[in-house]
């Protein structure tokens, strides 16, 4: 699957968070949803990105926005990551990468000449109507959460 363009309907999903609670995109209809895909729990860039979103939760909450981080590691990994860094919003476990595939972020990557499949750091802002409002590709972590929060206005 390819990345989803703004204006298109966001694919439905149901994933469990670090506490084992299931979240469906449809449960958040009528609210803006920040859905960011990150490669791995507790790595430097992913930790900074997640902590930056955590720091902006009060402002995002005032905008009635829901925030979800998604990676392929399991609920246990998410629970450990959330506890270590004080993360209070849902970190969703996409262990079979089915949702990452639906959103086009499960792609071939290359490191040191070795090719492998993984999540490409991407963020989607989904509008209250369930359509993609904006997409950030190949996200650079510094200032990203701030840019996403500003886009909700």
Secondary structure as UniProt FT lines:
FT   TURN            6..7
FT   STRAND          14..16
FT   TURN            18..19
FT   STRAND          22..24
FT   HELIX           25..28
FT   TURN            29..30
FT   STRAND          33..37
FT   TURN            41..42
FT   HELIX           44..55
FT   HELIX           57..62
FT   TURN            63..64
FT   STRAND          66..71
FT   HELIX           75..85
FT   STRAND          91..93
FT   TURN            95..96
FT   HELIX           98..102
FT   TURN            103..104
FT   STRAND          106..111
FT   TURN            112..113
FT   STRAND          114..119
FT   STRAND          122..126
FT   TURN            128..129
FT   STRAND          131..136
FT   TURN            142..143
FT   HELIX           144..151
//
